Amino acid sequence: MTDYSKEQKALLRKFRSETIGPQDIDKFLTFLIHEKHSSEPLHNDWLDLWNKYRETAYKYFPDDYLKRADEIISAISPFDPNIDNIKLTDAARVTFLIGAGASKPSGIPTVNELLPEMWNRAKKIRRDDLDKLAEWCQVRGITNIEDLLTAAYISNFSAANPNVTSLIDYFLFARSRERIEEGRMTHRRHLGSFEVDVSSISFLQDTLQILFGLLTSTMISAQPNQAHNAIVDFIRHHKKCSIVTTNYDGCMDEAILRAEIPINDYMYGDQDEAIQGALSLIKMHGSINWAYCDSCQYIIRFDLLKLKKLYEDDELSYPVVGICKNCGGLRRPLLVPPLAFKFLMFPNLIYVWNKARRSIENSELIIVVGYSFSEADTYITKILLRSMSINDNQKIIVVDTNPDLVPLLIDRYTAQIEGFDEARVMKVVGPCDAYLGDLLHSLTTQEPLFEMSEAS
């Protein structure tokens, strides 16, 4: 574990937890410029803490003094120094957990960017109900696609089940409970005898699903970026690897396939014939080249590279909705939209999720790339928590532009795992396409990453 001085640890605690005044900033600057030993590294958190208080500092202290502080802090490595303590053996199992941030350099929007993109596509359909919904969301500041699609799913389900609708009304609205107690039963608050329009809700929910399919169709042309290629290079050297991803796109798949590495994706569940020695690529939320039938639940995997070529050559449109060869029903891409009830919509992915859980629990090192630990993915968060609690030596490295992810994870694990060692969770702060290659090269070669980054 990196040896930080008592002075630095005390300053870190204060800057993390309290409102900081000029005297505290003066203590920090004195430590930074005059008292800190030249061999003592600075904690990565100072990058963000200094940005937070830098403007205040420039109001009270000389510019030359603060420019020196800027120079020292800007030299902080984006890599957690504890990474150099990892000694990865050939037998060590490594799992990559990949989220939307890993594909952002390939031009694919993250979850937070999806809803504005979807409304842009809705405008092209020119439907009054969609335009009104978009306007309603914009006026009320609803920008999360997860909230929208979850509400659509709940509305569609409850509208078709009057008892559920009535119970939701009872749980949510005190006035409904008062009416029940008074013996004046009503279906909806303020609406008297007005009946829920089941068909219009179902139609709107279905349209939103089609829009989401259209949105994800933009991913078909995306190419692997440096982060995907770095993972493939690592896999070539370290055979005990698996990949768990929440991404639908084919960037990771393509990078692996073009390297001629065989894949097991377990899409067909128990019916899958696993290829001996193949890489496990576990796509928990489906894939742009998977499809399923609404009626008979038949699922099928299309050849990703062939599908991409046909689309790019304009010989075939991306099949947002198709016809099932087995039963003639509607066939759609098997994509789990960002909502809170994933397990209810796609029970045929339970086998895939169990594979992901086993992969994570059997790993000595988990490398998280561009995954935001969204509230909608609490089941993944719980898998990681359980895994870290039953494997005392398991470690996590988080590669992300958000410097707050690792402190949040450490707080969570410290609160729920007795005697948890904070050094088990490390961070690499910055874009994955810029830093992941250096991290993986260091893990493969055992070259000291932190020292190299300081020297450069």
C-alpha positions, 0 to 999 in steps of 0.5 A: 500500500502506498505510504502517504505521510500523516500530514497528507492523510490529515489534509485529505480527510479535511478537504474531502469532508468539510468546507475549506477556508483560506487557512486550510488552503494555506496549510495545504500549499505549505505542505505541497510546496515546502514540507512534502518530501520529494519521494512522497507521492500525491494521492490522485484525489488531489486532482479533483480537490484542487480543482474544487478549491483552486478558484478560492485559492487564487483570491487569497494567494499570489499567482506565482505561488499558485502556479507552482501548486498547479505544476505539482498537482498537474504532474499527479499520475492518473494511475493509482500507485497501488496498481504497481503492487498487483503481481498477476500470475499466469493462473490468475483469472481476470474479468473485464466489466465493460460499460458504455464509456468504453464505446464512447470513443467509437462515437456511441452515445452513453446512457445519459445521451440517449434520450435527446438522440431518441427525441431527434429520431421521434421527430422524423416519425411525425406523430402527435403523441410522441411530439407531446410526450417529448415536449412534456419531458422537456418542460419537466426536465426529464432527461433520463431514458431509464425513467421514461422507458420504465414508466412506459413499461409500468404503464403498459403492464398496469393498464392491462391489469385493472387491479394493479392500476387500482392498487398503484393508485391506493399506494401512491395517492392518499386521497384514493385511500380516503375514498376507499375508507369512505366507501366511494371506490374510484379507479383513478384520482380526479378522473371519476369514471374515466377508463384507462386507454389500454390500446393507446398506452400499449401502442405508445410503449411499443413505439418507444421500443421501436424508437429504441431499436432505431437508436441502437441501429446507429451502433452497427457501423461503430468501429473498435477503438484503442480500448477494445484493441488493448483488451484484445492484446491483453487477452493474447498474453493472458489466457485466463480472461473473460469479458462481461459487458452491458453494451449492445454494440459489436465493437468488442466482438469485432476486435476479438473476431478480427484477432481470430479469437473464438468466442463463447457468448452463451446466448442459447443458454443450456443449449449452447455448445461451448467451444473449448478454450474460447473466450467468454464474452458475456453480453448481459443486455443483449447484442445488436446481432441477437434477435428474439420473437415476441410470440414463440420466444425463439432466439437467434444469433446473426453473424456480426461481421456479415451483418455489418458488411451488408449494412455498410454496403446498403444491401440490407437494412438493420432489422429493427422489426422482422418476421419470425421464420418459426411462427410468423410473429414479430422478431426484434433485436434482443436488446435490454433497454435501460429500465429497472425491470430487465429481468421481467422482460427478458427471462431468456437472459437469466443463463447469461446473467448467471454466467456473468456472476460466476465469472466475476466471483471466480476472478482475482482481478476485475477491471472495470472499463467505462461502467458507471454503476447505474442505479438501474443495474443494482443486480450487477452492483450486488454481484460485485459486492458479494464477490468482494465479500467472499473473495478476500484477495479480489481486487478491482481497478476502475478505468473511468473519467469520473473520479468519484466512482472509486470513493463511492465504491470504497464507501459502499464496501467499507460499510458492508464488508467488515474490515474491508481494505480500501487498497483493494479498489483502485482507479485510473482516472481518464478516458479509457482509450488513452490509459487502458493500454498502459495499464494492461501493458503494465499488468502483463509485463510487471513494469512499474506503471506509477513510476513510468507515468511520473518519469514521463 
